[in-house]
């Protein structure tokens, strides 16, 4: 599992470690790791280090010191290194600046705009050491001007995190009056000791590029519970319900689905496809005869109708349905009550207590989250949700008590703290998909996958994280992406559903899950 810790937790760990090692030892370890990554980038992009043009953007504090010492190492390997000082000379790391000069590096002062532009325009690699954990979101004018002068051919490597982003929330500052970004956009971020929340959280995760972690010995000193987590293959494989020899369709989980309408019949077909191809033991469909006929035509395994006494372990409600229809059916049918439920699209109307089903998972996109917050008494715009997704997802979780899956390029999964059970907040950020997944019906498939895992008895938070991971991996397979998620081509939601079995097989094979485990967890 990939984990990230709050700034306060990392600072506390650093203080303990600094007291245990020689002065400057941690900075040298960090600088060595940073220089190694930069040298590798130069070799892969330009064929070598010697003679290459490197620029350091140096602010006050330790991030600037890391950049200066890394620049010293690159200069000793023959690179031409210029340091742009974006802080008063007295606040720049003095030993680092002296080491750089001794290695042949040069210093340019940030207020000299012409000199700054002259070194940045031809740069092949730029190291961002402007601000670190202690920086406030948004760069000052001189730093913004310097960042805007970076040439198009330079690879930008951020020290610890891209300067200007909010370390704990991942929020980005608005542009300045000239429309210039007041943060750094990096292609590589070299972070030290532990991941910071902004490296995993949207929207900042989109400006971090590839993240590389340099170990400086903080791990044992960090709290047990991270601020943010990201499920990886072993975590999802552990949660996936693999049937054993004693299992049958009922022990694997019965999922009821009240989704789709004559206006949106495809939502039912896609949702059922997601559930069945994720391994639901039995799917019961509840809807109009017209839509049910389409579901049966595509998925003859489906059982149509849910009667009194019929077993249902979890529900998926709302995909392709109008909120008014959801409310009407929910009021009229006792069988929709009392079991875990995924509430999608029109089903989000049930998120208002006391209608909320127990152990519910809500799956809004940004616009739906804004509308839901308005109904809950906290109006927000779609733009506001997109700018501060963590804050708004947390509020939905706090106001409803449900697990919230805020869908996006990086999908957030939030479960609020519960004082009664002494449960701490859980926050996950999954970035497993491809941009090709931004297509109609993809959310219907995801709702079905989450529902299948809920019906198998999985914990709602873990079910949501696992489903988002597998859904994203299936999209990559369907699109024909490279292993790192790049490349690929257009796909439909149906293609994603069809790829789910391959995604699950790959997940379990990769995690080494050769032996079967019980398919059901007792609630």
C-alpha positions as CSV (number, residue, x, y, z in Angstrom):
1,X,0.0,0.0,0.0
2,X,1.2,3.5,-0.9
3,X,0.9,5.8,2.1
4,X,1.3,9.5,2.8
5,X,1.6,11.5,6.1
6,X,0.7,15.0,7.1
7,X,3.3,17.7,7.3
8,X,3.1,17.8,11.1
9,X,3.8,14.0,11.3
10,X,6.8,14.2,8.9
11,X,8.2,17.2,10.8
12,X,7.9,15.3,14.1
13,X,9.8,12.3,12.6
14,X,12.5,14.5,11.1
15,X,13.1,16.2,14.5
16,X,13.7,12.8,16.1
17,X,15.9,11.5,13.3
18,X,18.0,14.8,13.2
19,X,18.8,14.4,16.8
20,X,20.2,10.9,16.2
21,X,22.5,11.6,13.3
22,X,25.4,14.0,12.5
23,X,24.5,17.5,11.5
24,X,23.9,17.7,7.8
25,X,23.7,13.9,7.3
26,X,20.0,13.8,6.3
27,X,20.5,16.7,3.9
28,X,23.4,14.9,2.2
29,X,21.5,11.7,2.0
30,X,18.5,13.6,0.4
31,X,20.8,15.5,-2.0
32,X,22.6,12.3,-3.1
33,X,19.2,10.7,-3.9
34,X,18.1,13.8,-5.8
35,X,21.3,14.0,-7.8
36,X,21.1,10.4,-8.7
37,X,17.6,10.8,-10.1
38,X,18.6,14.0,-12.0
39,X,21.7,12.3,-13.5
40,X,19.5,9.4,-14.7
41,X,17.0,11.8,-16.3
42,X,19.8,13.6,-18.1
43,X,21.3,10.4,-19.3
44,X,18.0,9.0,-20.6
45,X,17.0,12.3,-22.3
46,X,20.3,13.8,-23.5
47,X,22.7,10.9,-23.4
48,X,24.9,12.1,-20.5
49,X,25.6,14.5,-17.6
50,X,28.8,16.3,-18.6
51,X,28.2,19.5,-20.5
52,X,24.5,19.5,-19.8
53,X,22.8,22.7,-18.6
54,X,21.2,22.5,-15.2
55,X,19.4,25.3,-13.4
56,X,18.5,25.3,-9.7
57,X,15.6,27.4,-8.5
58,X,16.6,28.0,-4.9
59,X,14.5,29.4,-2.1
60,X,15.1,29.7,1.6
61,X,15.2,26.6,3.8
62,X,16.2,23.0,3.5
63,X,14.6,22.4,0.0
64,X,17.0,25.0,-1.4
65,X,19.8,23.3,0.5
66,X,18.9,20.0,-1.0
67,X,18.9,21.5,-4.5
68,X,22.3,23.3,-4.0
69,X,24.0,20.1,-2.8
70,X,22.5,18.1,-5.6
71,X,23.7,20.8,-8.0
72,X,27.2,20.5,-6.5
73,X,27.2,16.8,-7.3
74,X,26.1,17.3,-10.8
75,X,28.7,20.1,-11.3
76,X,31.4,17.7,-10.2
77,X,30.2,15.4,-12.9
78,X,30.7,18.1,-15.5
79,X,27.3,19.6,-15.8
80,X,27.0,23.4,-16.1
81,X,25.0,24.4,-13.1
82,X,23.4,27.8,-12.4
83,X,21.5,28.6,-9.2
84,X,18.8,31.2,-9.3
85,X,18.4,32.6,-5.8
86,X,14.8,33.4,-5.1
87,X,15.3,34.4,-1.5
88,X,17.5,37.0,0.3
89,X,21.1,35.9,0.2
90,X,21.2,35.7,4.0
91,X,18.3,33.2,4.0
92,X,19.7,30.9,1.3
93,X,21.5,27.7,2.7
94,X,25.0,29.1,3.0
95,X,27.0,25.9,3.1
96,X,25.1,24.5,0.1
97,X,25.7,27.7,-1.9
98,X,29.4,27.6,-1.0
99,X,29.7,23.9,-2.0
100,X,28.1,24.7,-5.4
101,X,30.5,27.6,-6.1
102,X,33.5,25.4,-5.1
103,X,32.3,22.8,-7.6
104,X,32.2,25.4,-10.4
105,X,28.5,26.3,-10.2
106,X,27.3,29.9,-10.7
107,X,24.8,32.0,-8.9
108,X,22.1,34.3,-10.5
109,X,19.9,36.6,-8.4
110,X,16.2,36.2,-8.9
111,X,15.5,39.9,-9.2
112,X,17.6,40.1,-12.4
113,X,14.8,39.0,-14.7
114,X,17.0,39.1,-17.8
115,X,19.7,36.9,-16.2
116,X,17.2,34.5,-14.9
117,X,15.6,34.1,-18.4
118,X,19.0,33.7,-20.0
119,X,19.9,30.6,-17.9
120,X,16.4,29.1,-17.8
121,X,15.6,29.3,-21.6
122,X,18.3,26.8,-22.7
123,X,18.2,24.7,-19.5
124,X,17.9,20.9,-20.1
125,X,17.0,20.1,-16.5
126,X,15.6,22.4,-13.8
127,X,15.6,21.5,-10.1
128,X,12.7,23.1,-8.2
129,X,13.9,23.9,-4.7
130,X,11.9,27.0,-4.1
131,X,9.7,26.0,-1.1
132,X,8.9,22.8,0.7
133,X,6.7,21.6,3.5
134,X,6.7,25.0,5.2
135,X,5.6,26.9,2.1
136,X,2.2,28.5,1.7
137,X,0.2,27.6,-1.4
138,X,1.0,30.0,-4.2
139,X,4.4,31.3,-5.3
140,X,5.5,34.9,-4.9
141,X,5.9,37.2,-7.9
142,X,9.6,36.6,-8.5
143,X,9.3,32.8,-8.2
144,X,6.2,32.8,-10.5
145,X,8.2,34.9,-13.1
146,X,11.1,32.4,-12.9
147,X,8.9,29.4,-13.3
148,X,7.2,30.9,-16.3
149,X,10.6,31.4,-17.9
150,X,11.5,27.7,-17.9
151,X,12.2,26.6,-21.5
152,X,10.0,24.0,-23.2
153,X,12.9,21.5,-23.5
154,X,13.7,21.3,-19.8
155,X,12.7,18.4,-17.6
156,X,11.6,19.8,-14.2
157,X,12.5,17.8,-11.1
158,X,10.7,19.0,-7.9
159,X,12.4,18.6,-4.5
160,X,10.1,16.9,-2.1
161,X,7.0,18.4,-3.7
162,X,6.2,20.9,-6.5
163,X,6.6,24.4,-5.0
164,X,3.3,26.3,-4.6
165,X,1.0,23.4,-4.0
166,X,-0.7,22.8,-0.6
167,X,1.2,19.9,1.0
168,X,-1.6,18.5,3.1
169,X,-4.7,19.1,0.9
170,X,-3.3,18.9,-2.6
171,X,-5.1,22.1,-3.6
172,X,-3.5,24.4,-6.3
173,X,-3.4,28.2,-6.1
174,X,-5.3,30.2,-8.7
175,X,-3.2,31.7,-11.5
176,X,-1.9,35.3,-11.1
177,X,-3.4,38.3,-12.8
178,X,-1.4,37.6,-16.0
179,X,-2.7,34.0,-16.1
180,X,0.6,32.5,-15.0
181,X,0.7,29.4,-12.8
182,X,1.7,30.1,-9.3
183,X,3.0,26.6,-8.8
184,X,5.6,24.3,-10.4
185,X,4.5,21.6,-12.7
186,X,7.1,18.8,-12.5
187,X,7.8,15.8,-14.6
188,X,9.5,14.0,-11.7
189,X,9.2,14.7,-7.9
190,X,11.9,13.3,-5.6
191,X,10.4,13.2,-2.1
192,X,12.3,12.3,1.1
193,X,11.4,10.0,4.0
194,X,7.7,9.6,3.2
195,X,5.1,10.6,0.7
196,X,3.3,13.8,1.3
197,X,-0.5,13.9,0.8
198,X,-0.3,16.3,-2.2
199,X,1.7,13.7,-4.1
200,X,-1.4,11.4,-4.1
201,X,-4.3,13.8,-3.9
202,X,-6.0,15.7,-6.7
203,X,-5.6,18.2,-8.2
204,X,-1.9,18.5,-7.1
205,X,-1.1,14.9,-8.1
206,X,-1.5,15.9,-11.7
207,X,1.5,18.3,-11.5
208,X,3.8,16.0,-9.6
209,X,4.8,13.7,-12.5
210,X,6.5,10.5,-11.6
211,X,7.2,10.3,-7.8
212,X,10.4,8.8,-6.5
213,X,10.9,8.2,-2.8
214,X,14.4,8.6,-1.2
215,X,14.6,6.8,2.2
216,X,16.2,8.9,4.9
217,X,15.1,6.7,7.8
218,X,11.8,8.2,8.8
219,X,9.6,5.1,8.4
220,X,9.7,3.7,12.0
221,X,9.1,7.2,13.4
222,X,5.9,7.9,11.6
223,X,2.4,7.3,13.1
224,X,0.8,4.0,12.3
225,X,-2.2,5.5,10.6
226,X,-1.3,7.5,7.4
227,X,-3.2,10.6,6.2
228,X,-3.7,9.1,2.7
229,X,-3.5,5.6,1.3
230,X,-3.5,4.1,-2.1
231,X,-4.4,0.5,-2.7
232,X,-1.9,-1.5,-4.8
233,X,-2.2,-5.0,-6.2
234,X,-1.5,-7.0,-3.0
235,X,-4.0,-4.9,-1.1
236,X,-6.8,-5.4,-3.7
237,X,-5.9,-9.1,-4.0
238,X,-6.3,-9.5,-0.3
239,X,-9.8,-8.0,-0.5
240,X,-10.9,-9.8,-3.6
241,X,-13.4,-12.7,-2.9
242,X,-11.9,-15.8,-4.4
243,X,-14.3,-18.7,-4.2
244,X,-13.4,-22.0,-2.5
245,X,-14.6,-25.5,-3.2
246,X,-17.5,-25.2,-0.7
247,X,-18.9,-22.0,-2.2
248,X,-22.0,-21.6,-4.3
249,X,-23.9,-18.7,-5.8
250,X,-25.5,-17.6,-2.6
251,X,-22.3,-17.7,-0.5
252,X,-20.6,-15.6,-3.2
253,X,-23.1,-12.9,-2.6
254,X,-26.5,-11.9,-4.0
255,X,-26.7,-8.4,-5.5
256,X,-29.9,-6.6,-6.1
257,X,-29.8,-3.9,-8.8
258,X,-32.5,-1.2,-9.2
259,X,-30.9,0.7,-12.0
260,X,-31.8,1.8,-15.6
261,X,-34.9,3.3,-17.0
262,X,-36.7,3.4,-20.4
263,X,-34.8,6.7,-21.0
264,X,-31.4,5.2,-20.0
265,X,-31.7,1.4,-20.5
266,X,-28.0,1.1,-21.1
267,X,-27.3,1.9,-17.4
268,X,-28.9,-1.3,-16.4
269,X,-27.1,-3.4,-19.0
270,X,-23.7,-1.9,-18.0
271,X,-24.3,-2.1,-14.3
272,X,-25.3,-5.7,-14.4
273,X,-22.2,-6.4,-16.7
274,X,-19.9,-4.8,-14.1
275,X,-21.4,-6.9,-11.2
276,X,-21.5,-10.2,-13.0
277,X,-18.0,-9.9,-14.5
278,X,-16.6,-8.9,-11.1
279,X,-17.9,-12.2,-9.8
280,X,-21.3,-11.6,-8.1
281,X,-22.8,-15.0,-7.3
282,X,-26.3,-13.9,-8.3
283,X,-27.8,-10.7,-9.7
284,X,-31.4,-9.9,-9.1
285,X,-32.7,-7.1,-11.3
286,X,-35.6,-4.8,-10.3
287,X,-37.0,-2.5,-12.9
288,X,-39.5,-2.0,-15.7
289,X,-40.3,-4.9,-18.0
290,X,-39.0,-3.0,-21.0
291,X,-35.5,-2.5,-19.4
292,X,-35.5,-6.0,-17.9
293,X,-35.9,-7.5,-21.4
294,X,-32.8,-5.7,-22.5
295,X,-30.9,-6.9,-19.4
296,X,-31.9,-10.5,-20.1
297,X,-31.0,-10.3,-23.7
298,X,-27.5,-9.2,-22.8
299,X,-27.1,-11.2,-19.6
300,X,-29.4,-14.2,-19.4
301,X,-27.9,-15.2,-16.1
302,X,-29.8,-12.4,-14.4
303,X,-32.8,-13.1,-12.3
304,X,-35.7,-10.6,-12.9
305,X,-37.6,-9.4,-10.0
306,X,-37.2,-9.3,-6.2
307,X,-40.0,-10.6,-4.0
308,X,-40.6,-10.8,-0.3
309,X,-38.3,-13.3,1.2
310,X,-35.8,-13.3,-1.7
311,X,-32.3,-13.0,-0.5
312,X,-30.4,-9.8,-1.3
313,X,-27.0,-9.1,0.4
314,X,-26.5,-5.7,-1.1
315,X,-28.1,-3.2,-3.6
316,X,-27.0,-0.9,-6.3
317,X,-29.6,1.8,-6.7
318,X,-30.0,4.8,-9.0
319,X,-27.8,4.5,-12.1
320,X,-29.9,5.8,-15.0
321,X,-32.9,6.6,-12.7
322,X,-34.5,9.9,-11.9
323,X,-34.4,10.9,-8.2
324,X,-38.2,11.0,-7.9
325,X,-38.5,7.4,-9.2
326,X,-35.8,6.3,-6.7
327,X,-37.7,7.9,-3.8
328,X,-41.0,6.4,-4.9
329,X,-39.6,2.9,-5.2
330,X,-37.6,3.1,-1.9
331,X,-40.8,4.2,0.0
332,X,-42.8,1.4,-1.5
333,X,-40.4,-1.6,-1.2
334,X,-39.3,-2.9,2.1
335,X,-36.8,-5.2,0.4
336,X,-34.6,-2.1,-0.5
337,X,-34.1,-1.4,3.2
338,X,-31.6,-2.8,5.8
339,X,-28.8,-4.0,3.6
340,X,-25.6,-2.3,2.3
341,X,-26.1,-0.3,-0.8
342,X,-24.2,1.6,-3.6
343,X,-26.0,4.8,-4.4
344,X,-25.2,6.2,-7.8
345,X,-26.6,9.0,-9.9
346,X,-30.4,9.3,-9.1
347,X,-29.8,7.1,-6.0
348,X,-27.8,9.8,-4.4
349,X,-31.2,11.3,-3.3
350,X,-31.2,8.7,-0.6
351,X,-28.0,10.1,0.9
352,X,-30.1,12.4,3.1
353,X,-30.7,10.8,6.5
354,X,-32.9,9.0,7.6
355,X,-33.3,7.6,4.1
356,X,-29.6,6.5,3.9
357,X,-29.2,2.7,3.8
358,X,-26.8,1.3,6.3
359,X,-23.2,0.8,5.2
360,X,-23.9,2.9,2.1
361,X,-21.3,3.8,-0.6
362,X,-22.0,7.0,-2.6
363,X,-20.5,7.4,-6.0
364,X,-20.8,11.0,-7.2
365,X,-18.8,12.9,-9.8
366,X,-17.9,16.5,-9.0
367,X,-21.2,17.9,-10.3
368,X,-23.3,15.4,-8.4
369,X,-21.3,16.0,-5.2
370,X,-22.0,19.8,-5.6
371,X,-25.8,19.1,-5.9
372,X,-25.8,16.7,-3.0
373,X,-24.0,19.2,-0.8
374,X,-26.6,21.8,-1.7
375,X,-29.4,19.4,-0.6
376,X,-27.4,18.8,2.6
377,X,-27.3,22.6,3.3
378,X,-23.8,23.4,2.1
379,X,-24.1,24.8,-1.4
380,X,-21.1,24.3,-3.6
381,X,-20.4,24.6,-7.3
382,X,-18.9,21.9,-9.5
383,X,-15.8,24.2,-10.0
384,X,-15.4,24.5,-6.2
385,X,-15.5,20.7,-5.8
386,X,-12.9,20.2,-8.5
387,X,-10.6,22.8,-7.0
388,X,-10.9,21.4,-3.4
389,X,-12.0,17.8,-3.9
390,X,-10.7,16.5,-0.6
391,X,-12.5,19.1,1.4
392,X,-15.8,18.5,-0.3
393,X,-15.6,14.7,-0.3
394,X,-14.9,14.9,3.4
395,X,-17.9,17.1,4.0
396,X,-20.2,14.7,2.1
397,X,-18.8,11.8,4.2
398,X,-19.2,13.7,7.4
399,X,-22.8,14.9,6.7
400,X,-24.0,11.5,5.5
401,X,-21.9,8.9,7.4
402,X,-21.5,7.0,4.1
403,X,-18.3,6.0,2.3
404,X,-17.9,8.5,-0.5
405,X,-16.3,7.7,-3.8
406,X,-15.7,11.0,-5.6
407,X,-14.9,10.0,-9.1
408,X,-12.3,11.7,-11.2
409,X,-8.9,11.2,-12.9
410,X,-7.7,10.5,-9.3
411,X,-10.7,9.1,-7.5
412,X,-11.1,9.8,-3.8
413,X,-12.6,7.4,-1.3
414,X,-13.4,8.8,2.1
415,X,-14.9,7.3,5.3
416,X,-15.4,9.9,8.1
417,X,-14.3,9.4,11.7
418,X,-16.7,7.8,14.1
419,X,-16.3,8.7,17.7
420,X,-18.8,6.0,18.9
421,X,-16.7,3.2,17.4
422,X,-13.3,5.1,17.8
423,X,-12.8,4.8,14.0
424,X,-10.4,7.3,12.5
425,X,-11.0,8.9,9.1
426,X,-9.8,6.9,6.2
427,X,-8.9,8.6,2.9
428,X,-7.7,6.9,-0.2
429,X,-6.7,8.3,-3.6
430,X,-6.7,5.9,-6.5
431,X,-5.1,6.7,-9.9
432,X,-5.3,3.4,-11.7
433,X,-7.2,4.3,-14.8
434,X,-6.4,5.9,-18.2
435,X,-7.9,9.1,-19.6
436,X,-9.7,6.9,-22.1
437,X,-12.0,5.9,-19.3
438,X,-13.7,9.3,-19.5
439,X,-16.6,7.9,-21.4
440,X,-20.4,7.5,-20.9
441,X,-21.5,4.5,-18.8
442,X,-18.1,3.9,-17.1
443,X,-19.6,4.9,-13.7
444,X,-22.5,2.4,-14.2
445,X,-19.9,-0.4,-14.5
446,X,-18.0,0.8,-11.4
447,X,-21.2,0.8,-9.4
448,X,-21.7,-2.8,-10.3
449,X,-18.2,-3.8,-9.3
450,X,-18.5,-2.1,-5.9
451,X,-21.9,-3.8,-5.5
452,X,-20.5,-7.2,-6.2
453,X,-17.9,-6.7,-3.5
454,X,-20.4,-5.4,-1.0
455,X,-22.6,-8.4,-1.6
456,X,-19.7,-10.7,-0.9
457,X,-19.4,-9.1,2.6
458,X,-16.5,-6.8,2.1
459,X,-16.0,-3.7,4.2
460,X,-17.5,-0.8,2.3
461,X,-14.3,1.3,2.3
462,X,-12.1,-1.5,1.2
463,X,-14.7,-2.6,-1.4
464,X,-14.7,0.8,-2.9
465,X,-10.9,1.1,-3.0
466,X,-10.6,-2.4,-4.5
467,X,-13.3,-1.8,-7.1
468,X,-11.8,1.5,-8.2
469,X,-8.4,-0.1,-8.7
470,X,-9.8,-3.1,-10.7
471,X,-12.1,-0.9,-12.8
472,X,-9.1,1.3,-13.7
473,X,-6.9,-1.7,-14.5
474,X,-9.7,-3.1,-16.7
475,X,-9.9,0.2,-18.6
476,X,-6.1,0.1,-19.2
477,X,-6.4,-3.4,-20.6
478,X,-9.4,-2.5,-22.8
479,X,-7.6,0.5,-24.1
480,X,-4.4,-1.4,-24.8
481,X,-2.3,0.8,-22.6
482,X,1.4,0.3,-21.8
483,X,2.1,-1.2,-18.3
484,X,2.6,2.3,-16.9
485,X,-0.9,3.4,-18.1
486,X,0.3,5.5,-21.0
487,X,-0.8,5.1,-24.6
488,X,-3.9,3.2,-25.6
489,X,-6.9,4.2,-27.6
490,X,-10.7,4.8,-27.4
491,X,-12.9,2.4,-25.4
492,X,-16.5,2.1,-24.4
493,X,-17.9,1.3,-21.0
494,X,-18.9,-2.2,-22.4
495,X,-15.2,-2.8,-23.2
496,X,-14.3,-2.0,-19.6
497,X,-16.8,-4.5,-18.3
498,X,-15.6,-7.1,-20.7
499,X,-12.0,-6.7,-19.5
500,X,-12.9,-7.1,-15.8
501,X,-12.2,-10.8,-15.6
502,X,-8.7,-10.3,-17.2
503,X,-8.0,-7.5,-14.7
504,X,-9.0,-9.7,-11.7
505,X,-6.9,-12.6,-13.0
506,X,-3.9,-10.4,-13.5
507,X,-4.4,-8.9,-10.1
508,X,-4.5,-12.3,-8.3
509,X,-1.6,-13.7,-10.4
510,X,0.5,-10.7,-9.7
511,X,-0.1,-10.9,-6.0
512,X,0.6,-14.6,-5.9
513,X,-2.8,-15.7,-4.7
514,X,-2.5,-19.3,-5.9
515,X,-4.7,-20.8,-3.1
516,X,-8.4,-20.0,-2.8
517,X,-9.7,-18.1,0.2
518,X,-13.2,-18.1,1.6
519,X,-15.5,-16.0,-0.6
520,X,-17.4,-14.5,2.3
521,X,-16.5,-12.3,5.2
522,X,-19.0,-12.4,8.1
523,X,-20.5,-9.0,8.6
